[in-house]
Amino acid sequence: MSARGNVPRLAWARSGPRTRRALRDLDSRGFRFELGGTGHVQVRTPAGDLIATLACTPSDYRADANTASVIRRALRTLEGDGPRG
Protein backbone atom coordinates (compact mmCIF):
# COMPACT_ATOMS: atom_id res chain seq x y z
CA MET A 1 0.00 0.00 0.00
CA SER A 2 1.24 3.50 -0.79
CA ALA A 3 1.82 6.28 1.73
CA ARG A 4 -1.56 7.76 0.81
CA GLY A 5 -3.47 4.53 1.56
CA ASN A 6 -7.03 4.79 0.23
CA VAL A 7 -7.01 8.58 -0.15
CA PRO A 8 -7.81 9.64 -3.75
CA ARG A 9 -4.67 10.59 -5.69
CA LEU A 10 -5.97 14.08 -6.53
CA ALA A 11 -6.68 14.88 -2.87
CA TRP A 12 -3.27 13.60 -1.80
CA ALA A 13 -1.36 15.43 -4.53
CA ARG A 14 -2.90 18.79 -3.69
CA SER A 15 -2.81 18.46 0.11
CA GLY A 16 -0.38 20.11 2.46
CA PRO A 17 1.47 18.27 5.24
CA ARG A 18 -1.18 18.87 7.94
CA THR A 19 -3.98 17.62 5.74
CA ARG A 20 -1.95 14.58 4.69
CA ARG A 21 -1.35 13.63 8.35
CA ALA A 22 -5.06 13.98 9.10
CA LEU A 23 -6.07 11.96 6.01
CA ARG A 24 -3.56 9.23 6.87
CA ASP A 25 -4.98 9.06 10.41
CA LEU A 26 -8.55 8.81 9.11
CA ASP A 27 -7.54 6.12 6.63
CA SER A 28 -5.94 4.06 9.41
CA ARG A 29 -9.22 4.30 11.39
CA GLY A 30 -11.20 2.87 8.48
CA PHE A 31 -12.74 6.08 7.13
CA ARG A 32 -13.66 6.15 3.43
CA PHE A 33 -12.95 8.80 0.82
CA GLU A 34 -15.05 9.49 -2.24
CA LEU A 35 -14.09 11.89 -4.99
CA GLY A 36 -17.10 13.94 -6.05
CA GLY A 37 -17.78 15.37 -9.49
CA THR A 38 -16.83 18.87 -8.31
CA GLY A 39 -13.29 17.88 -7.37
CA HIS A 40 -14.07 17.73 -3.68
CA VAL A 41 -13.39 14.71 -1.49
CA GLN A 42 -16.13 13.45 0.80
CA VAL A 43 -14.85 11.94 4.04
CA ARG A 44 -17.14 9.23 5.41
CA THR A 45 -17.11 7.23 8.61
CA PRO A 46 -16.72 3.46 8.42
CA ALA A 47 -20.55 3.34 8.73
CA GLY A 48 -20.90 5.60 5.67
CA ASP A 49 -21.90 8.87 7.40
CA LEU A 50 -20.53 12.04 5.77
CA ILE A 51 -18.36 14.02 8.22
CA ALA A 52 -16.59 16.50 5.95
CA THR A 53 -16.16 17.65 2.37
CA LEU A 54 -12.67 18.80 1.48
CA ALA A 55 -11.60 20.97 -1.43
CA CYS A 56 -8.82 19.53 -3.57
CA THR A 57 -7.86 22.91 -4.94
CA PRO A 58 -6.39 24.95 -2.11
CA SER A 59 -7.20 28.60 -2.63
CA ASP A 60 -4.56 30.23 -0.45
CA TYR A 61 -1.81 29.63 2.08
CA ARG A 62 -4.34 28.94 4.88
CA ALA A 63 -6.06 26.08 3.06
CA ASP A 64 -3.95 23.33 4.65
CA ALA A 65 -4.55 24.55 8.20
CA ASN A 66 -8.26 25.11 7.52
CA THR A 67 -8.73 21.62 6.09
CA ALA A 68 -6.94 19.97 9.01
CA SER A 69 -9.15 22.01 11.34
CA VAL A 70 -12.33 20.83 9.59
CA ILE A 71 -11.24 17.22 10.02
CA ARG A 72 -10.36 17.66 13.72
CA ARG A 73 -13.69 19.40 14.40
CA ALA A 74 -15.64 16.64 12.67
CA LEU A 75 -13.82 13.96 14.66
CA ARG A 76 -14.50 15.75 17.96
CA THR A 77 -18.17 15.93 17.07
CA LEU A 78 -18.23 12.21 16.30
CA GLU A 79 -16.49 11.42 19.59
CA GLY A 80 -19.11 13.42 21.48
CA ASP A 81 -16.90 16.33 22.55
CA GLY A 82 -18.60 18.77 20.17
CA PRO A 83 -16.98 21.61 18.27
CA ARG A 84 -14.60 23.87 20.19
CA GLY A 85 -14.11 26.70 17.83
C-alpha positions in Angstrom: 0.0 0.0 0.0 1.2 3.5 -0.8 1.8 6.3 1.7 -1.6 7.8 0.8 -3.5 4.5 1.6 -7.0 4.8 0.2 -7.0 8.6 -0.2 -7.8 9.6 -3.8 -4.7 10.6 -5.7 -6.0 14.1 -6.5 -6.7 14.9 -2.9 -3.3 13.6 -1.8 -1.4 15.4 -4.5 -2.9 18.8 -3.7 -2.8 18.5 0.1 -0.4 20.1 2.5 1.5 18.3 5.2 -1.2 18.9 7.9 -4.0 17.6 5.7 -1.9 14.6 4.7 -1.4 13.6 8.3 -5.1 14.0 9.1 -6.1 12.0 6.0 -3.6 9.2 6.9 -5.0 9.1 10.4 -8.5 8.8 9.1 -7.5 6.1 6.6 -5.9 4.1 9.4 -9.2 4.3 11.4 -11.2 2.9 8.5 -12.7 6.1 7.1 -13.7 6.1 3.4 -12.9 8.8 0.8 -15.1 9.5 -2.2 -14.1 11.9 -5.0 -17.1 13.9 -6.1 -17.8 15.4 -9.5 -16.8 18.9 -8.3 -13.3 17.9 -7.4 -14.1 17.7 -3.7 -13.4 14.7 -1.5 -16.1 13.5 0.8 -14.9 11.9 4.0 -17.1 9.2 5.4 -17.1 7.2 8.6 -16.7 3.5 8.4 -20.5 3.3 8.7 -20.9 5.6 5.7 -21.9 8.9 7.4 -20.5 12.0 5.8 -18.4 14.0 8.2 -16.6 16.5 6.0 -16.2 17.7 2.4 -12.7 18.8 1.5 -11.6 21.0 -1.4 -8.8 19.5 -3.6 -7.9 22.9 -4.9 -6.4 24.9 -2.1 -7.2 28.6 -2.6 -4.6 30.2 -0.5 -1.8 29.6 2.1 -4.3 28.9 4.9 -6.1 26.1 3.1 -3.9 23.3 4.7 -4.6 24.5 8.2 -8.3 25.1 7.5 -8.7 21.6 6.1 -6.9 20.0 9.0 -9.2 22.0 11.3 -12.3 20.8 9.6 -11.2 17.2 10.0 -10.4 17.7 13.7 -13.7 19.4 14.4 -15.6 16.6 12.7 -13.8 14.0 14.7 -14.5 15.8 18.0 -18.2 15.9 17.1 -18.2 12.2 16.3 -16.5 11.4 19.6 -19.1 13.4 21.5 -16.9 16.3 22.5 -18.6 18.8 20.2 -17.0 21.6 18.3 -14.6 23.9 20.2 -14.1 26.7 17.8 
